[in-house]
Amino acid sequence: TPVEAPKDLQRLVAVTPVGTRVRLGVLRNGQAEDVEVTVGAYRETPLGK
């Protein structure tokens, strides 16, 4: 699924179960690269910590 804006990625991650492994296409130093990531649980921390 193409991501056009940061909110697009946030929505996709929010509906993906924790522990799911996904392939993510990124640009690194101007080069397209695929990386595999595992979705983790969101832990809210106070600002400044």
mmCIF entry with sequence, helices, sheets and N, C-alpha, C, O atoms, coordinates in Angstrom:
data_MODEL
# 
_entry.id   MODEL 
# 
_entity.id                         1 
_entity.type                       polymer 
_entity.pdbx_number_of_molecules   1 
# 
_entity_poly.entity_id                      1 
_entity_poly.type                           'polypeptide(L)' 
_entity_poly.nstd_linkage                   no 
_entity_poly.nstd_monomer                   no 
_entity_poly.pdbx_seq_one_letter_code       TPVEAPKDLQRLVAVTPVGTRVRLGVLRNGQAEDVEVTVGAYRETPLGK 
_entity_poly.pdbx_seq_one_letter_code_can   TPVEAPKDLQRLVAVTPVGTRVRLGVLRNGQAEDVEVTVGAYRETPLGK 
_entity_poly.pdbx_strand_id                 A 
# 
loop_
_entity_poly_seq.entity_id 
_entity_poly_seq.num 
_entity_poly_seq.mon_id 
_entity_poly_seq.hetero 
1 1  THR n 
1 2  PRO n 
1 3  VAL n 
1 4  GLU n 
1 5  ALA n 
1 6  PRO n 
1 7  LYS n 
1 8  ASP n 
1 9  LEU n 
1 10 GLN n 
1 11 ARG n 
1 12 LEU n 
1 13 VAL n 
1 14 ALA n 
1 15 VAL n 
1 16 THR n 
1 17 PRO n 
1 18 VAL n 
1 19 GLY n 
1 20 THR n 
1 21 ARG n 
1 22 VAL n 
1 23 ARG n 
1 24 LEU n 
1 25 GLY n 
1 26 VAL n 
1 27 LEU n 
1 28 ARG n 
1 29 ASN n 
1 30 GLY n 
1 31 GLN n 
1 32 ALA n 
1 33 GLU n 
1 34 ASP n 
1 35 VAL n 
1 36 GLU n 
1 37 VAL n 
1 38 THR n 
1 39 VAL n 
1 40 GLY n 
1 41 ALA n 
1 42 TYR n 
1 43 ARG n 
1 44 GLU n 
1 45 THR n 
1 46 PRO n 
1 47 LEU n 
1 48 GLY n 
1 49 LYS n 
# 
_struct_asym.id          A 
_struct_asym.entity_id   1 
# 
_struct_conf.conf_type_id            HELX_P 
_struct_conf.id                      HELX_P1 
_struct_conf.pdbx_PDB_helix_id       AA1 
_struct_conf.beg_label_comp_id       PRO 
_struct_conf.beg_label_asym_id       A 
_struct_conf.beg_label_seq_id        6 
_struct_conf.pdbx_beg_PDB_ins_code   ? 
_struct_conf.end_label_comp_id       ALA 
_struct_conf.end_label_asym_id       A 
_struct_conf.end_label_seq_id        14 
_struct_conf.pdbx_end_PDB_ins_code   ? 
_struct_conf.beg_auth_comp_id        PRO 
_struct_conf.beg_auth_asym_id        A 
_struct_conf.beg_auth_seq_id         6 
_struct_conf.end_auth_comp_id        ALA 
_struct_conf.end_auth_asym_id        A 
_struct_conf.end_auth_seq_id         14 
_struct_conf.pdbx_PDB_helix_class    1 
_struct_conf.details                 ? 
_struct_conf.pdbx_PDB_helix_length   9 
# 
_struct_conf_type.id          HELX_P 
_struct_conf_type.criteria    ? 
_struct_conf_type.reference   ? 
# 
_struct_sheet.id               AA1 
_struct_sheet.type             ? 
_struct_sheet.number_strands   2 
_struct_sheet.details          ? 
# 
_struct_sheet_order.sheet_id     AA1 
_struct_sheet_order.range_id_1   1 
_struct_sheet_order.range_id_2   2 
_struct_sheet_order.offset       ? 
_struct_sheet_order.sense        anti-parallel 
# 
loop_
_struct_sheet_range.sheet_id 
_struct_sheet_range.id 
_struct_sheet_range.beg_label_comp_id 
_struct_sheet_range.beg_label_asym_id 
_struct_sheet_range.beg_label_seq_id 
_struct_sheet_range.pdbx_beg_PDB_ins_code 
_struct_sheet_range.end_label_comp_id 
_struct_sheet_range.end_label_asym_id 
_struct_sheet_range.end_label_seq_id 
_struct_sheet_range.pdbx_end_PDB_ins_code 
_struct_sheet_range.beg_auth_comp_id 
_struct_sheet_range.beg_auth_asym_id 
_struct_sheet_range.beg_auth_seq_id 
_struct_sheet_range.end_auth_comp_id 
_struct_sheet_range.end_auth_asym_id 
_struct_sheet_range.end_auth_seq_id 
AA1 1 ARG A 21 ? ARG A 28 ? ARG A 21 ARG A 28 
AA1 2 GLN A 31 ? THR A 38 ? GLN A 31 THR A 38 
# 
loop_
_atom_site.group_PDB 
_atom_site.id 
_atom_site.type_symbol 
_atom_site.label_atom_id 
_atom_site.label_alt_id 
_atom_site.label_comp_id 
_atom_site.label_asym_id 
_atom_site.label_entity_id 
_atom_site.label_seq_id 
_atom_site.pdbx_PDB_ins_code 
_atom_site.Cartn_x 
_atom_site.Cartn_y 
_atom_site.Cartn_z 
_atom_site.occupancy 
_atom_site.B_iso_or_equiv 
_atom_site.pdbx_formal_charge 
_atom_site.auth_seq_id 
_atom_site.auth_comp_id 
_atom_site.auth_asym_id 
_atom_site.auth_atom_id 
_atom_site.pdbx_PDB_model_num 
ATOM 1   N N  . THR A 1 1  ? 0.850  -1.184  0.000  1.00 0.00 ? 1  THR A N  1 
ATOM 2   C CA . THR A 1 1  ? 0.000  0.000   0.000  1.00 0.00 ? 1  THR A CA 1 
ATOM 3   C C  . THR A 1 1  ? 0.888  1.236   0.000  1.00 0.00 ? 1  THR A C  1 
ATOM 4   O O  . THR A 1 1  ? 1.699  1.398   0.912  1.00 0.00 ? 1  THR A O  1 
ATOM 5   N N  . PRO A 1 2  ? 0.765  2.091   -0.967 1.00 0.00 ? 2  PRO A N  1 
ATOM 6   C CA . PRO A 1 2  ? 1.586  3.308   -0.999 1.00 0.00 ? 2  PRO A CA 1 
ATOM 7   C C  . PRO A 1 2  ? 1.234  4.256   0.148  1.00 0.00 ? 2  PRO A C  1 
ATOM 8   O O  . PRO A 1 2  ? 0.068  4.403   0.514  1.00 0.00 ? 2  PRO A O  1 
ATOM 9   N N  . VAL A 1 3  ? 2.252  4.887   0.698  1.00 0.00 ? 3  VAL A N  1 
ATOM 10  C CA . VAL A 1 3  ? 2.074  5.864   1.775  1.00 0.00 ? 3  VAL A CA 1 
ATOM 11  C C  . VAL A 1 3  ? 2.415  7.232   1.214  1.00 0.00 ? 3  VAL A C  1 
ATOM 12  O O  . VAL A 1 3  ? 3.543  7.472   0.784  1.00 0.00 ? 3  VAL A O  1 
ATOM 13  N N  . GLU A 1 4  ? 1.443  8.124   1.220  1.00 0.00 ? 4  GLU A N  1 
ATOM 14  C CA . GLU A 1 4  ? 1.643  9.471   0.689  1.00 0.00 ? 4  GLU A CA 1 
ATOM 15  C C  . GLU A 1 4  ? 1.960  10.480  1.787  1.00 0.00 ? 4  GLU A C  1 
ATOM 16  O O  . GLU A 1 4  ? 2.598  11.501  1.528  1.00 0.00 ? 4  GLU A O  1 
ATOM 17  N N  . ALA A 1 5  ? 1.517  10.198  3.012  1.00 0.00 ? 5  ALA A N  1 
ATOM 18  C CA . ALA A 1 5  ? 1.693  11.131  4.124  1.00 0.00 ? 5  ALA A CA 1 
ATOM 19  C C  . ALA A 1 5  ? 1.907  10.343  5.414  1.00 0.00 ? 5  ALA A C  1 
ATOM 20  O O  . ALA A 1 5  ? 1.526  9.175   5.490  1.00 0.00 ? 5  ALA A O  1 
ATOM 21  N N  . PRO A 1 6  ? 2.513  10.967  6.434  1.00 0.00 ? 6  PRO A N  1 
ATOM 22  C CA . PRO A 1 6  ? 2.750  10.268  7.705  1.00 0.00 ? 6  PRO A CA 1 
ATOM 23  C C  . PRO A 1 6  ? 1.485  9.639   8.297  1.00 0.00 ? 6  PRO A C  1 
ATOM 24  O O  . PRO A 1 6  ? 1.546  8.548   8.863  1.00 0.00 ? 6  PRO A O  1 
ATOM 25  N N  . LYS A 1 7  ? 0.358  10.308  8.174  1.00 0.00 ? 7  LYS A N  1 
ATOM 26  C CA . LYS A 1 7  ? -0.896 9.762   8.718  1.00 0.00 ? 7  LYS A CA 1 
ATOM 27  C C  . LYS A 1 7  ? -1.267 8.439   8.050  1.00 0.00 ? 7  LYS A C  1 
ATOM 28  O O  . LYS A 1 7  ? -1.863 7.570   8.687  1.00 0.00 ? 7  LYS A O  1 
ATOM 29  N N  . ASP A 1 8  ? -0.920 8.281   6.773  1.00 0.00 ? 8  ASP A N  1 
ATOM 30  C CA . ASP A 1 8  ? -1.193 7.022   6.072  1.00 0.00 ? 8  ASP A CA 1 
ATOM 31  C C  . ASP A 1 8  ? -0.465 5.866   6.756  1.00 0.00 ? 8  ASP A C  1 
ATOM 32  O O  . ASP A 1 8  ? -1.047 4.806   6.987  1.00 0.00 ? 8  ASP A O  1 
ATOM 33  N N  . LEU A 1 9  ? 0.799  6.076   7.074  1.00 0.00 ? 9  LEU A N  1 
ATOM 34  C CA . LEU A 1 9  ? 1.584  5.032   7.745  1.00 0.00 ? 9  LEU A CA 1 
ATOM 35  C C  . LEU A 1 9  ? 1.028  4.765   9.136  1.00 0.00 ? 9  LEU A C  1 
ATOM 36  O O  . LEU A 1 9  ? 0.927  3.608   9.545  1.00 0.00 ? 9  LEU A O  1 
ATOM 37  N N  . GLN A 1 10 ? 0.667  5.812   9.867  1.00 0.00 ? 10 GLN A N  1 
ATOM 38  C CA . GLN A 1 10 ? 0.104  5.638   11.210 1.00 0.00 ? 10 GLN A CA 1 
ATOM 39  C C  . GLN A 1 10 ? -1.159 4.785   11.163 1.00 0.00 ? 10 GLN A C  1 
ATOM 40  O O  . GLN A 1 10 ? -1.346 3.905   12.004 1.00 0.00 ? 10 GLN A O  1 
ATOM 41  N N  . ARG A 1 11 ? -2.022 5.039   10.189 1.00 0.00 ? 11 ARG A N  1 
ATOM 42  C CA . ARG A 1 11 ? -3.262 4.257   10.066 1.00 0.00 ? 11 ARG A CA 1 
ATOM 43  C C  . ARG A 1 11 ? -2.969 2.795   9.748  1.00 0.00 ? 11 ARG A C  1 
ATOM 44  O O  . ARG A 1 11 ? -3.591 1.896   10.314 1.00 0.00 ? 11 ARG A O  1 
ATOM 45  N N  . LEU A 1 12 ? -2.031 2.561   8.848  1.00 0.00 ? 12 LEU A N  1 
ATOM 46  C CA . LEU A 1 12 ? -1.694 1.179   8.491  1.00 0.00 ? 12 LEU A CA 1 
ATOM 47  C C  . LEU A 1 12 ? -1.125 0.418   9.684  1.00 0.00 ? 12 LEU A C  1 
ATOM 48  O O  . LEU A 1 12 ? -1.479 -0.738  9.914  1.00 0.00 ? 12 LEU A O  1 
ATOM 49  N N  . VAL A 1 13 ? -0.253 1.060   10.433 1.00 0.00 ? 13 VAL A N  1 
ATOM 50  C CA . VAL A 1 13 ? 0.335  0.407   11.605 1.00 0.00 ? 13 VAL A CA 1 
ATOM 51  C C  . VAL A 1 13 ? -0.740 0.156   12.661 1.00 0.00 ? 13 VAL A C  1 
ATOM 52  O O  . VAL A 1 13 ? -0.743 -0.892  13.306 1.00 0.00 ? 13 VAL A O  1 
ATOM 53  N N  . ALA A 1 14 ? -1.646 1.107   12.839 1.00 0.00 ? 14 ALA A N  1 
ATOM 54  C CA . ALA A 1 14 ? -2.685 0.992   13.865 1.00 0.00 ? 14 ALA A CA 1 
ATOM 55  C C  . ALA A 1 14 ? -3.600 -0.215  13.647 1.00 0.00 ? 14 ALA A C  1 
ATOM 56  O O  . ALA A 1 14 ? -4.106 -0.784  14.615 1.00 0.00 ? 14 ALA A O  1 
ATOM 57  N N  . VAL A 1 15 ? -3.817 -0.607  12.403 1.00 0.00 ? 15 VAL A N  1 
ATOM 58  C CA . VAL A 1 15 ? -4.721 -1.732  12.129 1.00 0.00 ? 15 VAL A CA 1 
ATOM 59  C C  . VAL A 1 15 ? -3.978 -3.054  11.934 1.00 0.00 ? 15 VAL A C  1 
ATOM 60  O O  . VAL A 1 15 ? -4.598 -4.077  11.642 1.00 0.00 ? 15 VAL A O  1 
ATOM 61  N N  . THR A 1 16 ? -2.666 -3.038  12.092 1.00 0.00 ? 16 THR A N  1 
ATOM 62  C CA . THR A 1 16 ? -1.859 -4.246  11.936 1.00 0.00 ? 16 THR A CA 1 
ATOM 63  C C  . THR A 1 16 ? -1.609 -4.859  13.309 1.00 0.00 ? 16 THR A C  1 
ATOM 64  O O  . THR A 1 16 ? -1.124 -4.165  14.202 1.00 0.00 ? 16 THR A O  1 
ATOM 65  N N  . PRO A 1 17 ? -1.924 -6.133  13.505 1.00 0.00 ? 17 PRO A N  1 
ATOM 66  C CA . PRO A 1 17 ? -1.740 -6.757  14.813 1.00 0.00 ? 17 PRO A CA 1 
ATOM 67  C C  . PRO A 1 17 ? -0.277 -6.737  15.280 1.00 0.00 ? 17 PRO A C  1 
ATOM 68  O O  . PRO A 1 17 ? 0.647  -6.896  14.482 1.00 0.00 ? 17 PRO A O  1 
ATOM 69  N N  . VAL A 1 18 ? -0.092 -6.539  16.582 1.00 0.00 ? 18 VAL A N  1 
ATOM 70  C CA . VAL A 1 18 ? 1.238  -6.578  17.193 1.00 0.00 ? 18 VAL A CA 1 
ATOM 71  C C  . VAL A 1 18 ? 1.865  -7.934  16.897 1.00 0.00 ? 18 VAL A C  1 
ATOM 72  O O  . VAL A 1 18 ? 1.202  -8.968  16.987 1.00 0.00 ? 18 VAL A O  1 
ATOM 73  N N  . GLY A 1 19 ? 3.134  -7.922  16.547 1.00 0.00 ? 19 GLY A N  1 
ATOM 74  C CA . GLY A 1 19 ? 3.854  -9.150  16.246 1.00 0.00 ? 19 GLY A CA 1 
ATOM 75  C C  . GLY A 1 19 ? 3.877  -9.509  14.770 1.00 0.00 ? 19 GLY A C  1 
ATOM 76  O O  . GLY A 1 19 ? 4.594  -10.422 14.363 1.00 0.00 ? 19 GLY A O  1 
ATOM 77  N N  . THR A 1 20 ? 3.094  -8.795  13.965 1.00 0.00 ? 20 THR A N  1 
ATOM 78  C CA . THR A 1 20 ? 3.058  -9.055  12.530 1.00 0.00 ? 20 THR A CA 1 
ATOM 79  C C  . THR A 1 20 ? 4.339  -8.559  11.875 1.00 0.00 ? 20 THR A C  1 
ATOM 80  O O  . THR A 1 20 ? 4.771  -7.433  12.120 1.00 0.00 ? 20 THR A O  1 
ATOM 81  N N  . ARG A 1 21 ? 4.940  -9.393  11.049 1.00 0.00 ? 21 ARG A N  1 
ATOM 82  C CA . ARG A 1 21 ? 6.136  -8.994  10.297 1.00 0.00 ? 21 ARG A CA 1 
ATOM 83  C C  . ARG A 1 21 ? 5.693  -8.475  8.944  1.00 0.00 ? 21 ARG A C  1 
ATOM 84  O O  . ARG A 1 21 ? 4.924  -9.129  8.241  1.00 0.00 ? 21 ARG A O  1 
ATOM 85  N N  . VAL A 1 22 ? 6.182  -7.289  8.578  1.00 0.00 ? 22 VAL A N  1 
ATOM 86  C CA . VAL A 1 22 ? 5.810  -6.678  7.302  1.00 0.00 ? 22 VAL A CA 1 
ATOM 87  C C  . VAL A 1 22 ? 7.055  -6.183  6.589  1.00 0.00 ? 22 VAL A C  1 
ATOM 88  O O  . VAL A 1 22 ? 8.073  -5.888  7.216  1.00 0.00 ? 22 VAL A O  1 
ATOM 89  N N  . ARG A 1 23 ? 6.957  -6.098  5.267  1.00 0.00 ? 23 ARG A N  1 
ATOM 90  C CA . ARG A 1 23 ? 8.049  -5.560  4.456  1.00 0.00 ? 23 ARG A CA 1 
ATOM 91  C C  . ARG A 1 23 ? 7.737  -4.095  4.204  1.00 0.00 ? 23 ARG A C  1 
ATOM 92  O O  . ARG A 1 23 ? 6.632  -3.751  3.785  1.00 0.00 ? 23 ARG A O  1 
ATOM 93  N N  . LEU A 1 24 ? 8.709  -3.236  4.458  1.00 0.00 ? 24 LEU A N  1 
ATOM 94  C CA . LEU A 1 24 ? 8.537  -1.796  4.328  1.00 0.00 ? 24 LEU A CA 1 
ATOM 95  C C  . LEU A 1 24 ? 9.554  -1.266  3.332  1.00 0.00 ? 24 LEU A C  1 
ATOM 96  O O  . LEU A 1 24 ? 10.756 -1.474  3.494  1.00 0.00 ? 24 LEU A O  1 
ATOM 97  N N  . GLY A 1 25 ? 9.073  -0.583  2.306  1.00 0.00 ? 25 GLY A N  1 
ATOM 98  C CA . GLY A 1 25 ? 9.970  0.029   1.330  1.00 0.00 ? 25 GLY A CA 1 
ATOM 99  C C  . GLY A 1 25 ? 10.359 1.419   1.802  1.00 0.00 ? 25 GLY A C  1 
ATOM 100 O O  . GLY A 1 25 ? 9.491  2.229   2.129  1.00 0.00 ? 25 GLY A O  1 
ATOM 101 N N  . VAL A 1 26 ? 11.648 1.702   1.842  1.00 0.00 ? 26 VAL A N  1 
ATOM 102 C CA . VAL A 1 26 ? 12.148 2.993   2.316  1.00 0.00 ? 26 VAL A CA 1 
ATOM 103 C C  . VAL A 1 26 ? 13.173 3.545   1.327  1.00 0.00 ? 26 VAL A C  1 
ATOM 104 O O  . VAL A 1 26 ? 13.711 2.813   0.496  1.00 0.00 ? 26 VAL A O  1 
ATOM 105 N N  . LEU A 1 27 ? 13.428 4.832   1.431  1.00 0.00 ? 27 LEU A N  1 
ATOM 106 C CA . LEU A 1 27 ? 14.528 5.452   0.690  1.00 0.00 ? 27 LEU A CA 1 
ATOM 107 C C  . LEU A 1 27 ? 15.648 5.719   1.677  1.00 0.00 ? 27 LEU A C  1 
ATOM 108 O O  . LEU A 1 27 ? 15.452 6.408   2.678  1.00 0.00 ? 27 LEU A O  1 
ATOM 109 N N  . ARG A 1 28 ? 16.815 5.177   1.396  1.00 0.00 ? 28 ARG A N  1 
ATOM 110 C CA . ARG A 1 28 ? 17.975 5.360   2.270  1.00 0.00 ? 28 ARG A CA 1 
ATOM 111 C C  . ARG A 1 28 ? 19.120 5.845   1.400  1.00 0.00 ? 28 ARG A C  1 
ATOM 112 O O  . ARG A 1 28 ? 19.552 5.147   0.484  1.00 0.00 ? 28 ARG A O  1 
ATOM 113 N N  . ASN A 1 29 ? 19.613 7.049   1.690  1.00 0.00 ? 29 ASN A N  1 
ATOM 114 C CA . ASN A 1 29 ? 20.669 7.666   0.882  1.00 0.00 ? 29 ASN A CA 1 
ATOM 115 C C  . ASN A 1 29 ? 20.286 7.720   -0.593 1.00 0.00 ? 29 ASN A C  1 
ATOM 116 O O  . ASN A 1 29 ? 21.120 7.502   -1.472 1.00 0.00 ? 29 ASN A O  1 
ATOM 117 N N  . GLY A 1 30 ? 19.007 8.013   -0.852 1.00 0.00 ? 30 GLY A N  1 
ATOM 118 C CA . GLY A 1 30 ? 18.532 8.134   -2.223 1.00 0.00 ? 30 GLY A CA 1 
ATOM 119 C C  . GLY A 1 30 ? 18.269 6.819   -2.932 1.00 0.00 ? 30 GLY A C  1 
ATOM 120 O O  . GLY A 1 30 ? 17.873 6.817   -4.098 1.00 0.00 ? 30 GLY A O  1 
ATOM 121 N N  . GLN A 1 31 ? 18.479 5.710   -2.257 1.00 0.00 ? 31 GLN A N  1 
ATOM 122 C CA . GLN A 1 31 ? 18.283 4.386   -2.853 1.00 0.00 ? 31 GLN A CA 1 
ATOM 123 C C  . GLN A 1 31 ? 17.054 3.710   -2.242 1.00 0.00 ? 31 GLN A C  1 
ATOM 124 O O  . GLN A 1 31 ? 16.861 3.733   -1.026 1.00 0.00 ? 31 GLN A O  1 
ATOM 125 N N  . ALA A 1 32 ? 16.227 3.108   -3.097 1.00 0.00 ? 32 ALA A N  1 
ATOM 126 C CA . ALA A 1 32 ? 15.082 2.348   -2.607 1.00 0.00 ? 32 ALA A CA 1 
ATOM 127 C C  . ALA A 1 32 ? 15.579 1.047   -1.985 1.00 0.00 ? 32 ALA A C  1 
ATOM 128 O O  . ALA A 1 32 ? 16.452 0.374   -2.532 1.00 0.00 ? 32 ALA A O  1 
ATOM 129 N N  . GLU A 1 33 ? 15.013 0.711   -0.846 1.00 0.00 ? 33 GLU A N  1 
ATOM 130 C CA . GLU A 1 33 ? 15.433 -0.493  -0.127 1.00 0.00 ? 33 GLU A CA 1 
ATOM 131 C C  . GLU A 1 33 ? 14.223 -1.068  0.604  1.00 0.00 ? 33 GLU A C  1 
ATOM 132 O O  . GLU A 1 33 ? 13.400 -0.315  1.123  1.00 0.00 ? 33 GLU A O  1 
ATOM 133 N N  . ASP A 1 34 ? 14.107 -2.382  0.648  1.00 0.00 ? 34 ASP A N  1 
ATOM 134 C CA . ASP A 1 34 ? 13.062 -3.047  1.427  1.00 0.00 ? 34 ASP A CA 1 
ATOM 135 C C  . ASP A 1 34 ? 13.661 -3.513  2.741  1.00 0.00 ? 34 ASP A C  1 
ATOM 136 O O  . ASP A 1 34 ? 14.754 -4.079  2.772  1.00 0.00 ? 34 ASP A O  1 
ATOM 137 N N  . VAL A 1 35 ? 12.939 -3.271  3.825  1.00 0.00 ? 35 VAL A N  1 
ATOM 138 C CA . VAL A 1 35 ? 13.348 -3.762  5.139  1.00 0.00 ? 35 VAL A CA 1 
ATOM 139 C C  . VAL A 1 35 ? 12.168 -4.514  5.742  1.00 0.00 ? 35 VAL A C  1 
ATOM 140 O O  . VAL A 1 35 ? 11.011 -4.174  5.493  1.00 0.00 ? 35 VAL A O  1 
ATOM 141 N N  . GLU A 1 36 ? 12.465 -5.527  6.527  1.00 0.00 ? 36 GLU A N  1 
ATOM 142 C CA . GLU A 1 36 ? 11.408 -6.265  7.206  1.00 0.00 ? 36 GLU A CA 1 
ATOM 143 C C  . GLU A 1 36 ? 11.340 -5.774  8.641  1.00 0.00 ? 36 GLU A C  1 
ATOM 144 O O  . GLU A 1 36 ? 12.355 -5.709  9.335  1.00 0.00 ? 36 GLU A O  1 
ATOM 145 N N  . VAL A 1 37 ? 10.138 -5.431  9.080  1.00 0.00 ? 37 VAL A N  1 
ATOM 146 C CA . VAL A 1 37 ? 9.944  -4.920  10.437 1.00 0.00 ? 37 VAL A CA 1 
ATOM 147 C C  . VAL A 1 37 ? 8.848  -5.723  11.123 1.00 0.00 ? 37 VAL A C  1 
ATOM 148 O O  . VAL A 1 37 ? 7.994  -6.320  10.467 1.00 0.00 ? 37 VAL A O  1 
ATOM 149 N N  . THR A 1 38 ? 8.884  -5.729  12.447 1.00 0.00 ? 38 THR A N  1 
ATOM 150 C CA . THR A 1 38 ? 7.853  -6.372  13.251 1.00 0.00 ? 38 THR A CA 1 
ATOM 151 C C  . THR A 1 38 ? 7.097  -5.289  13.997 1.00 0.00 ? 38 THR A C  1 
ATOM 152 O O  . THR A 1 38 ? 7.697  -4.461  14.681 1.00 0.00 ? 38 THR A O  1 
ATOM 153 N N  . VAL A 1 39 ? 5.781  -5.297  13.864 1.00 0.00 ? 39 VAL A N  1 
ATOM 154 C CA . VAL A 1 39 ? 4.950  -4.293  14.531 1.00 0.00 ? 39 VAL A CA 1 
ATOM 155 C C  . VAL A 1 39 ? 4.959  -4.573  16.029 1.00 0.00 ? 39 VAL A C  1 
ATOM 156 O O  . VAL A 1 39 ? 4.715  -5.699  16.462 1.00 0.00 ? 39 VAL A O  1 
ATOM 157 N N  . GLY A 1 40 ? 5.243  -3.538  16.815 1.00 0.00 ? 40 GLY A N  1 
ATOM 158 C CA . GLY A 1 40 ? 5.278  -3.659  18.267 1.00 0.00 ? 40 GLY A CA 1 
ATOM 159 C C  . GLY A 1 40 ? 4.140  -2.892  18.908 1.00 0.00 ? 40 GLY A C  1 
ATOM 160 O O  . GLY A 1 40 ? 3.415  -2.156  18.238 1.00 0.00 ? 40 GLY A O  1 
ATOM 161 N N  . ALA A 1 41 ? 3.988  -3.069  20.203 1.00 0.00 ? 41 ALA A N  1 
ATOM 162 C CA . ALA A 1 41 ? 2.955  -2.366  20.960 1.00 0.00 ? 41 ALA A CA 1 
ATOM 163 C C  . ALA A 1 41 ? 3.370  -0.918  21.176 1.00 0.00 ? 41 ALA A C  1 
ATOM 164 O O  . ALA A 1 41 ? 4.546  -0.628  21.394 1.00 0.00 ? 41 ALA A O  1 
ATOM 165 N N  . TYR A 1 42 ? 2.409  -0.023  21.116 1.00 0.00 ? 42 TYR A N  1 
ATOM 166 C CA . TYR A 1 42 ? 2.661  1.401   21.347 1.00 0.00 ? 42 TYR A CA 1 
ATOM 167 C C  . TYR A 1 42 ? 2.692  1.642   22.842 1.00 0.00 ? 42 TYR A C  1 
ATOM 168 O O  . TYR A 1 42 ? 1.773  1.261   23.567 1.00 0.00 ? 42 TYR A O  1 
ATOM 169 N N  . ARG A 1 43 ? 3.761  2.279   23.293 1.00 0.00 ? 43 ARG A N  1 
ATOM 170 C CA . ARG A 1 43 ? 3.872  2.638   24.710 1.00 0.00 ? 43 ARG A CA 1 
ATOM 171 C C  . ARG A 1 43 ? 3.975  4.143   24.798 1.00 0.00 ? 43 ARG A C  1 
ATOM 172 O O  . ARG A 1 43 ? 4.957  4.731   24.342 1.00 0.00 ? 43 ARG A O  1 
ATOM 173 N N  . GLU A 1 44 ? 2.975  4.769   25.376 1.00 0.00 ? 44 GLU A N  1 
ATOM 174 C CA . GLU A 1 44 ? 2.987  6.217   25.514 1.00 0.00 ? 44 GLU A CA 1 
ATOM 175 C C  . GLU A 1 44 ? 3.850  6.584   26.710 1.00 0.00 ? 44 GLU A C  1 
ATOM 176 O O  . GLU A 1 44 ? 3.699  6.022   27.795 1.00 0.00 ? 44 GLU A O  1 
ATOM 177 N N  . THR A 1 45 ? 4.761  7.537   26.502 1.00 0.00 ? 45 THR A N  1 
ATOM 178 C CA . THR A 1 45 ? 5.609  8.016   27.589 1.00 0.00 ? 45 THR A CA 1 
ATOM 179 C C  . THR A 1 45 ? 5.428  9.522   27.710 1.00 0.00 ? 45 THR A C  1 
ATOM 180 O O  . THR A 1 45 ? 5.117  10.195  26.727 1.00 0.00 ? 45 THR A O  1 
ATOM 181 N N  . PRO A 1 46 ? 5.620  10.053  28.913 1.00 0.00 ? 46 PRO A N  1 
ATOM 182 C CA . PRO A 1 46 ? 5.504  11.503  29.079 1.00 0.00 ? 46 PRO A CA 1 
ATOM 183 C C  . PRO A 1 46 ? 6.532  12.233  28.217 1.00 0.00 ? 46 PRO A C  1 
ATOM 184 O O  . PRO A 1 46 ? 7.626  11.722  27.979 1.00 0.00 ? 46 PRO A O  1 
ATOM 185 N N  . LEU A 1 47 ? 6.177  13.422  27.754 1.00 0.00 ? 47 LEU A N  1 
ATOM 186 C CA . LEU A 1 47 ? 7.107  14.221  26.960 1.00 0.00 ? 47 LEU A CA 1 
ATOM 187 C C  . LEU A 1 47 ? 8.369  14.507  27.755 1.00 0.00 ? 47 LEU A C  1 
ATOM 188 O O  . LEU A 1 47 ? 8.322  14.723  28.966 1.00 0.00 ? 47 LEU A O  1 
ATOM 189 N N  . GLY A 1 48 ? 9.488  14.506  27.064 1.00 0.00 ? 48 GLY A N  1 
ATOM 190 C CA . GLY A 1 48 ? 10.759 14.826  27.715 1.00 0.00 ? 48 GLY A CA 1 
ATOM 191 C C  . GLY A 1 48 ? 11.456 13.638  28.333 1.00 0.00 ? 48 GLY A C  1 
ATOM 192 O O  . GLY A 1 48 ? 12.528 13.798  28.917 1.00 0.00 ? 48 GLY A O  1 
ATOM 193 N N  . LYS A 1 49 ? 10.893 12.466  28.228 1.00 0.00 ? 49 LYS A N  1 
ATOM 194 C CA . LYS A 1 49 ? 11.560 11.292  28.799 1.00 0.00 ? 49 LYS A CA 1 
ATOM 195 C C  . LYS A 1 49 ? 12.057 10.395  27.709 1.00 0.00 ? 49 LYS A C  1 
ATOM 196 O O  . LYS A 1 49 ? 12.647 9.352   27.988 1.00 0.00 ? 49 LYS A O  1 
# 
